[in-house]
Amino acid sequence: MGLGLQYKNKQHIFDEIETDTPYLEYPLFRSTGIVRHGFSTRLGGVSEGCFTSLNLSFTRGDDACKVKENFLRIGRAIGVKCEDMVFSQQTHTVNVHVVTEKERGMGILRPRDYIDVDGLVTNVPGVCLVTFYADCVPLYFVDPVKRAVGLSHSGWRGTVGKIGQKTVEKMQKEYGSDPKDILAAVGPSICQDCYEVSQDVAEQFQENFQESTWKEIFYRKENGKYQLNLWKANELILKEAGITEEHMAVTNVCTRCNSSILYSHREMGERRGNLCAFLALKREEELE
Protein backbone atom coordinates (compact mmCIF):
# COMPACT_ATOMS: atom_id res chain seq x y z
CA MET A 1 0.00 0.00 0.00
CA GLY A 2 2.87 2.37 0.77
CA LEU A 3 3.17 5.45 2.94
CA GLY A 4 2.15 7.88 0.19
CA LEU A 5 5.62 9.37 -0.28
CA GLN A 6 6.41 11.31 -3.45
CA TYR A 7 9.69 10.23 -5.05
CA LYS A 8 11.76 12.47 -7.34
CA ASN A 9 12.70 9.52 -9.54
CA LYS A 10 12.01 5.80 -9.78
CA GLN A 11 15.31 4.62 -8.34
CA HIS A 12 14.87 2.10 -5.53
CA ILE A 13 16.76 3.90 -2.77
CA PHE A 14 14.46 3.10 0.16
CA ASP A 15 12.15 0.38 1.36
CA GLU A 16 9.06 1.69 3.17
CA ILE A 17 8.75 -0.48 6.28
CA GLU A 18 5.04 -0.46 7.10
CA THR A 19 4.88 -1.43 10.77
CA ASP A 20 2.65 0.30 13.35
CA THR A 21 5.50 2.84 13.48
CA PRO A 22 6.67 3.06 9.85
CA TYR A 23 10.16 4.06 8.78
CA LEU A 24 12.45 4.11 5.75
CA GLU A 25 15.27 1.61 5.35
CA TYR A 26 18.14 1.34 2.87
CA PRO A 27 18.52 -1.99 1.02
CA LEU A 28 22.18 -0.94 0.58
CA PHE A 29 22.77 -1.24 4.33
CA ARG A 30 20.39 -4.11 5.04
CA SER A 31 22.31 -6.25 2.55
CA THR A 32 25.41 -6.13 4.77
CA GLY A 33 23.62 -8.04 7.54
CA ILE A 34 25.58 -6.18 10.23
CA VAL A 35 23.47 -3.12 11.06
CA ARG A 36 20.04 -2.02 12.22
CA HIS A 37 19.04 1.34 10.83
CA GLY A 38 16.20 3.54 9.71
CA PHE A 39 14.85 7.03 9.09
CA SER A 40 11.67 7.99 10.92
CA THR A 41 8.48 9.55 9.57
CA ARG A 42 5.75 11.62 11.26
CA LEU A 43 3.54 8.52 11.45
CA GLY A 44 2.76 6.09 14.24
CA GLY A 45 3.43 8.18 17.35
CA VAL A 46 1.41 9.66 20.21
CA SER A 47 2.26 13.39 19.97
CA GLU A 48 -0.54 15.82 19.17
CA GLY A 49 -1.16 19.18 17.50
CA CYS A 50 1.78 20.58 15.52
CA PHE A 51 3.89 17.64 16.76
CA THR A 52 1.59 15.00 15.27
CA SER A 53 2.49 12.28 15.67
CA LEU A 54 5.98 10.72 15.92
CA ASN A 55 7.88 13.75 17.17
CA LEU A 56 11.39 12.74 18.27
CA SER A 57 12.55 15.97 19.90
CA PHE A 58 12.57 16.77 23.62
CA THR A 59 13.47 20.43 22.95
CA ARG A 60 10.59 21.76 20.83
CA GLY A 61 7.89 22.05 23.52
CA ASP A 62 6.27 18.64 23.21
CA ASP A 63 5.29 16.54 26.25
CA ALA A 64 8.44 14.63 27.28
CA CYS A 65 6.47 11.50 28.18
CA LYS A 66 4.98 11.40 24.69
CA VAL A 67 8.40 11.89 23.09
CA LYS A 68 9.79 9.03 25.19
CA GLU A 69 6.92 6.81 24.06
CA ASN A 70 7.67 7.79 20.46
CA PHE A 71 11.29 6.71 20.88
CA LEU A 72 10.15 3.41 22.41
CA ARG A 73 7.89 2.83 19.40
CA ILE A 74 10.41 3.64 16.67
CA GLY A 75 13.13 1.75 18.54
CA ARG A 76 10.92 -1.32 18.78
CA ALA A 77 10.14 -1.08 15.05
CA ILE A 78 13.82 -0.82 14.02
CA GLY A 79 15.05 -3.27 16.65
CA VAL A 80 17.00 -0.99 18.98
CA LYS A 81 16.51 -0.03 22.64
CA CYS A 82 16.36 3.44 24.16
CA GLU A 83 19.07 2.56 26.67
CA ASP A 84 21.44 1.88 23.76
CA MET A 85 20.81 5.19 21.95
CA VAL A 86 23.34 8.03 21.85
CA PHE A 87 22.12 11.46 20.68
CA SER A 88 24.05 14.11 18.78
CA GLN A 89 24.03 17.68 20.14
CA GLN A 90 23.65 19.59 16.89
CA THR A 91 24.72 23.21 16.40
CA HIS A 92 25.58 23.13 12.67
CA THR A 93 29.26 22.39 13.31
CA VAL A 94 31.51 19.89 11.54
CA ASN A 95 32.54 18.23 14.81
CA VAL A 96 32.47 14.41 14.80
CA HIS A 97 32.40 12.62 18.16
CA VAL A 98 33.74 9.11 18.78
CA VAL A 99 31.09 7.18 20.72
CA THR A 100 32.28 4.51 23.15
CA GLU A 101 30.53 2.22 25.62
CA LYS A 102 30.42 4.94 28.29
CA GLU A 103 28.09 7.16 26.22
CA ARG A 104 25.35 4.54 25.93
CA GLY A 105 22.00 6.19 26.79
CA MET A 106 23.28 9.78 26.59
CA GLY A 107 20.69 12.27 25.39
CA ILE A 108 17.69 10.08 26.12
CA LEU A 109 18.21 8.52 29.57
CA ARG A 110 20.94 10.75 30.95
CA PRO A 111 22.65 14.05 30.05
CA ARG A 112 25.31 14.22 27.38
CA ASP A 113 28.84 15.13 28.48
CA TYR A 114 29.65 16.68 25.09
CA ILE A 115 28.36 19.70 23.16
CA ASP A 116 28.51 21.00 19.58
CA VAL A 117 28.45 17.56 17.97
CA ASP A 118 26.83 17.09 14.54
CA GLY A 119 28.52 13.79 13.70
CA LEU A 120 28.85 10.48 15.55
CA VAL A 121 30.97 7.39 14.83
CA THR A 122 31.31 4.11 16.71
CA ASN A 123 32.51 0.53 16.48
CA VAL A 124 30.67 -0.63 19.62
CA PRO A 125 28.05 -3.29 18.80
CA GLY A 126 24.58 -2.46 20.06
CA VAL A 127 25.14 1.28 20.47
CA CYS A 128 22.61 3.15 18.33
CA LEU A 129 23.66 6.51 16.92
CA VAL A 130 20.81 9.06 16.65
CA THR A 131 20.78 12.38 14.77
CA PHE A 132 17.92 14.87 14.20
CA TYR A 133 16.32 16.43 11.09
CA ALA A 134 13.56 18.54 9.56
CA ASP A 135 15.04 19.42 6.11
CA CYS A 136 18.80 19.11 6.72
CA VAL A 137 20.71 16.17 5.25
CA PRO A 138 21.32 12.91 7.13
CA LEU A 139 24.55 11.18 6.12
CA TYR A 140 24.94 7.46 6.91
CA PHE A 141 28.21 5.51 6.84
CA VAL A 142 28.72 1.75 7.21
CA ASP A 143 32.11 0.03 7.01
CA PRO A 144 31.39 -3.72 6.77
CA VAL A 145 35.10 -4.57 6.79
CA LYS A 146 36.23 -2.80 9.97
CA ARG A 147 32.74 -3.03 11.49
CA ALA A 148 32.28 0.68 12.16
CA VAL A 149 29.43 3.12 11.49
CA GLY A 150 28.81 6.86 11.39
CA LEU A 151 25.92 9.34 11.23
CA SER A 152 26.25 13.05 10.47
CA HIS A 153 23.87 16.01 10.27
CA SER A 154 24.65 18.18 7.25
CA GLY A 155 22.68 21.41 6.82
CA TRP A 156 24.06 24.04 4.46
CA ARG A 157 26.77 24.98 6.99
CA GLY A 158 27.78 21.37 7.51
CA THR A 159 27.79 20.84 3.75
CA VAL A 160 29.99 23.89 3.14
CA GLY A 161 32.31 22.57 5.86
CA LYS A 162 32.17 19.08 4.30
CA ILE A 163 31.17 17.17 7.43
CA GLY A 164 30.71 14.08 5.26
CA GLN A 165 34.40 14.06 4.40
CA LYS A 166 35.31 14.75 8.02
CA THR A 167 33.24 11.77 9.12
CA VAL A 168 35.07 9.49 6.69
CA GLU A 169 38.39 10.87 7.91
CA LYS A 170 37.36 10.19 11.53
CA MET A 171 36.52 6.59 10.64
CA GLN A 172 39.87 6.23 8.91
CA LYS A 173 41.72 7.59 11.92
CA GLU A 174 39.81 5.72 14.64
CA TYR A 175 39.05 2.40 12.98
CA GLY A 176 41.40 2.10 10.01
CA SER A 177 38.51 2.30 7.55
CA ASP A 178 39.29 2.36 3.85
CA PRO A 179 36.90 4.79 2.10
CA LYS A 180 36.56 2.30 -0.76
CA ASP A 181 34.96 -0.15 1.67
CA ILE A 182 32.50 2.34 3.20
CA LEU A 183 28.85 2.30 2.15
CA ALA A 184 27.26 5.74 2.41
CA ALA A 185 23.88 7.38 1.96
CA VAL A 186 22.48 10.87 1.60
CA GLY A 187 19.16 10.70 3.43
CA PRO A 188 15.71 12.34 3.08
CA SER A 189 16.03 16.12 3.15
CA ILE A 190 14.97 19.23 1.28
CA CYS A 191 15.33 19.11 -2.52
CA GLN A 192 16.77 21.81 -4.76
CA ASP A 193 13.34 22.87 -6.04
CA CYS A 194 12.26 23.66 -2.46
CA TYR A 195 15.47 25.18 -1.10
CA GLU A 196 15.93 28.89 -1.84
CA VAL A 197 18.96 30.56 -0.25
CA SER A 198 20.49 34.03 -0.24
CA GLN A 199 23.54 35.19 -2.19
CA ASP A 200 25.84 35.03 0.85
CA VAL A 201 25.11 31.31 1.24
CA ALA A 202 25.76 30.68 -2.46
CA GLU A 203 29.04 32.57 -2.19
CA GLN A 204 30.23 30.22 0.54
CA PHE A 205 29.58 27.29 -1.76
CA GLN A 206 31.52 29.07 -4.49
CA GLU A 207 34.46 29.42 -2.10
CA ASN A 208 34.44 25.77 -1.04
CA PHE A 209 33.55 23.87 -4.23
CA GLN A 210 35.31 23.77 -7.57
CA GLU A 211 33.83 26.10 -10.18
CA SER A 212 33.21 23.14 -12.49
CA THR A 213 30.60 21.86 -10.01
CA TRP A 214 28.70 25.10 -9.41
CA LYS A 215 26.04 24.44 -12.06
CA GLU A 216 25.25 21.11 -10.38
CA ILE A 217 24.99 22.64 -6.91
CA PHE A 218 23.11 25.93 -7.38
CA TYR A 219 21.63 28.36 -9.87
CA ARG A 220 20.72 32.04 -9.59
CA LYS A 221 17.16 33.26 -10.11
CA GLU A 222 15.84 36.58 -11.36
CA ASN A 223 15.03 37.69 -7.81
CA GLY A 224 18.72 37.45 -6.86
CA LYS A 225 18.17 34.32 -4.75
CA TYR A 226 19.60 30.87 -5.46
CA GLN A 227 18.23 27.33 -5.50
CA LEU A 228 20.69 25.06 -3.68
CA ASN A 229 21.13 21.32 -4.26
CA LEU A 230 22.32 19.81 -0.96
CA TRP A 231 21.85 16.30 -2.34
CA LYS A 232 24.34 16.83 -5.15
CA ALA A 233 26.78 18.79 -2.98
CA ASN A 234 26.94 15.97 -0.43
CA GLU A 235 27.24 13.35 -3.16
CA LEU A 236 30.27 15.24 -4.52
CA ILE A 237 31.75 15.47 -1.01
CA LEU A 238 31.41 11.72 -0.47
CA LYS A 239 33.04 10.98 -3.82
CA GLU A 240 35.86 13.38 -2.98
CA ALA A 241 36.29 11.50 0.32
CA GLY A 242 36.93 8.30 -1.64
CA ILE A 243 33.55 6.57 -1.49
CA THR A 244 32.75 4.81 -4.74
CA GLU A 245 29.58 5.44 -6.71
CA GLU A 246 28.40 1.83 -6.39
CA HIS A 247 28.67 2.12 -2.59
CA MET A 248 26.48 5.22 -2.42
CA ALA A 249 22.73 5.85 -2.21
CA VAL A 250 21.49 9.40 -2.77
CA THR A 251 17.97 10.27 -1.64
CA ASN A 252 15.05 10.84 -3.97
CA VAL A 253 12.70 11.88 -1.13
CA CYS A 254 12.24 15.55 -0.22
CA THR A 255 11.07 16.44 3.27
CA ARG A 256 9.21 19.58 2.17
CA CYS A 257 7.47 17.86 -0.75
CA ASN A 258 6.34 15.21 1.75
CA SER A 259 5.53 17.42 4.74
CA SER A 260 2.38 15.45 5.59
CA ILE A 261 4.60 12.41 6.20
CA LEU A 262 7.97 14.01 7.11
CA TYR A 263 8.61 17.12 9.22
CA SER A 264 9.89 20.11 7.24
CA HIS A 265 11.16 23.34 8.78
CA ARG A 266 10.71 25.27 5.53
CA GLU A 267 7.08 24.15 5.29
CA MET A 268 6.06 24.13 8.96
CA GLY A 269 8.33 26.62 10.73
CA GLU A 270 9.33 26.32 14.37
CA ARG A 271 6.09 24.67 15.51
CA ARG A 272 6.85 21.14 14.41
CA GLY A 273 8.49 17.92 15.44
CA ASN A 274 11.79 16.32 14.45
CA LEU A 275 12.71 13.26 12.44
CA CYS A 276 15.63 11.02 13.38
CA ALA A 277 18.20 8.83 11.68
CA PHE A 278 19.16 5.65 13.54
CA LEU A 279 22.20 3.43 12.95
CA ALA A 280 23.61 0.60 15.08
CA LEU A 281 26.00 -2.29 14.61
CA LYS A 282 24.33 -5.57 15.46
CA ARG A 283 25.54 -7.48 18.50
CA GLU A 284 27.33 -10.78 17.87
CA GLU A 285 24.23 -12.80 18.80
CA GLU A 286 22.13 -10.85 16.27
CA LEU A 287 24.37 -11.57 13.30
CA GLU A 288 22.97 -13.98 10.74
N, C-alpha and C positions, 0 to 999 in steps of 0.2 A: 504493500500500500504506500509506503514511503512517508516521510515527514513533511513533504510539500516544499522542500528546498528548491530554489532556482539555481541552476548551474550555468556558468558562463560558457562552457563547452561540454562535449560529451565524453571527455576523458574520464576513466574510472579511477579517480583519486581516492575517494572515500567509500566506505560501506556505512549505510545508515543502520545502526543497531537499534531495533525497535523493541526495547524492553519497556517496563513501566516508567523508567527514567531513561529516555533515549539519548544516544550520543553518537558521535562520528568516530570512525576508526579507520586507520590506514592499512590496507592490505600489504603495503610495502613493509611495515613493521611487524604485522601479525605473522608474516611468512618466516620471520627469523625464529619464532618459537620461544624467544627469551625475554619478552617484555609484555607488560600489561599497559595499555595506554588508551587515551581517548580525548575527545574535545566535547565539552558539554553544549547543551542547547538551553533554551528558556523553558523547556517542557518537562513535566513530571515532578515538580517540586511543590512546596507548601506555602511559599511566599505569596503575598497579595498586593493589590494595587499596582503601582508602577514597577514593583519588583517581581510581578507574576512571571513564572512561578518558581523556577529553579535558580534563584539568585544565589551566587556563591561569593558574596562579599560581606564581611562583618563591619565595613567602614562606611557604608552608604546610607545608613539610617534604618535598615531593616531590623526586624526582631531577631536577636542573636540565636534564640532557640530554634527559630524557623530555618535560619542559615545552617545551623548545625545539623538539623534534620535533612536539609538538602544535600550536605556533604555526605551524610550517612547513605542517602539514597544513590547518589552518583557513584560513590565508592563501592557500594554493593553491586551496582550494575557492571562496573569495570572490573571488579575483583580486587580492590585495594581497601585497606582499613584506615580510618581517620588517624589512629595512633601512629601510623607509618608515614603520614604525609608531612612534607616540609614545604612551607610557603616561601615564595620570593618576597622582597620588600621593595616594590618597584618605584623608582623616581626618575625614570627615563635616563639612566646611566648606561654605561657599557661594562659595568662591574659584573664579574662572574664568580660565584661563590662555590667552593668545593664542599659538598655535603658529606659528612661522615655519620657514623652511628649515633654520635652524641646529639645531633640535631633532630633526630626522629621525633615527630610530633610538634615541632616548632611552628608557630603561626596559627595552629588550630587548637591544640591542647595546652600549650604553654607559650610564653613570650619568646620571640626571636632574640638572639644575642648578636645580631648583625643588622645593619641598615644599608640603604642604597644599593640593593642587589636586584638586578634585572635578569640575571642568568644564573642557572644552577647546573652543576654536574655532579655525578656520583658513580661509584662502582660498587655500592653496598646493596646486595640483593634485598628486596622487600621494601626499601625506602622509596616512597613515591614523591617525585618532584611535582610541584604545583605552581603554575603561573597564571596571571589574571588578564582578561581582555574585554574590550567592547569596541573594537575597530582596529586596534594595533595588531601587529603580526606575531603569531606564535611560531617559534622555530624549534623543531624537534631534531634530536641527534641520537642515533643508536649505532654503537660500535659492537658488532656481533663477534669480533675477533678478541678484543681485549675486555669484552663484557663491561662496557661503560655507557652511560647515557647522559644527555644534556637537554635542558629546556631554556629558551631565552625569549624575553619580551622585547620586540623590536618595533617601536613607534617610529616616527620620522627621525627623531633624534638618535635613537638606537641604530637606525638604518644608516644615517649619515656617519655615525661612529663605527659602523660595521661590527656590531655585537655578534653577528653570526660567525664572522671570522675569528673574533676573540674567543668565542666558545670552542671552536675547533682547536685553536691554539692551546686553550686550557686543557682540553682532553689529551692533546699531544704531550704536554708537559707533565700532567699528573698521572696519565695512564699508559703513555706510550702509543697512543692511537695513531694509526696511519690514515690520513684523510681519505685515501682511496678505498678504505674499508668502511668508512662511515656512511650510513644511510641517513638522509636528512629530508625534512619536509618544511615547506612554507604553509602555515595553517590558515584557516578561515579568518578573513580580515577585510578591510574596506578595499574595494576595487578602484581602479583609476577613474572610471566614469563618475564615481561618487566622491572622489577625494580632491577637492579644490584647496590649494594652498597659496600663500602670498609669495611675492617675489623674493623676499629675504630667505624663505625656506628653499626655494628653487636655487638660489645662489649658493647655498651651502652644499647642495647636491652637485652643482657645477664645480665647486672647489674640491670635492672628494671623489668624483667619478670621472673617468676618462671622457673626453669630449665625444669620442666615437659612440658612446652609449647614451648620450643625452636624449636622443630622439626616442629611445626605448623607455626611458624613465619618466620624462615629463614633456609637456608641450604648453606653449603660452597661448592664452585666449585673448580675444579682443578687449576684454575688460581689464587686462593687465594681470589677471590671476593665472595660475597654472594648474593643470591636472597632473597629479603625481601617481606613479605606478610603483607602489611599495612591493608588490609581488615580483615584478621584474628586477627591481633593485636588489632585493634579497636573494633572488636566484643568481644574479651576477656575483654577489658577494660570496655565496657558497661555492660557486665554480672557481672563483679566485682563491678560495681557501683550499682548493684541491679536491673537492667532492665531485665525483663524476656524474654526468647527466643521467646515466642509468640507475644511479643510487639516489635519485632526487625525485620528490613529488611536490609539485607547486599547485597550490589551491586553485580551484575554480568556483569557490563559494564566497560570496561577498556578504559581510555582516549587515551592511546597510540595506542591500537589496532584499535581505531576508530578515528584516527587523521584527517580524511577527514570531520568528523562530529563534533568532539570535539577537542578543543585546547589541545595540549600536549607539555610540555616543553622538555621532553626527545626526542620527535620526531622532534620538530620544532625549538628548541633553543629560544633565546631571541626575535627574530623577529616573534612575534605572538600576538594574542589577548588573552583575558581572558574570562573564563566562570564565571557564578555566580549562587549561591544558593539563593533562595528567600523564606521567611517564614513570614506570618502575621496572627495574630488573626483577624477573621472577626469582623466587627462592629455589634452592636446589630441588626440593621435593615437588615443586610445581612444574619443573621442566619435563617435557614430553620425552 
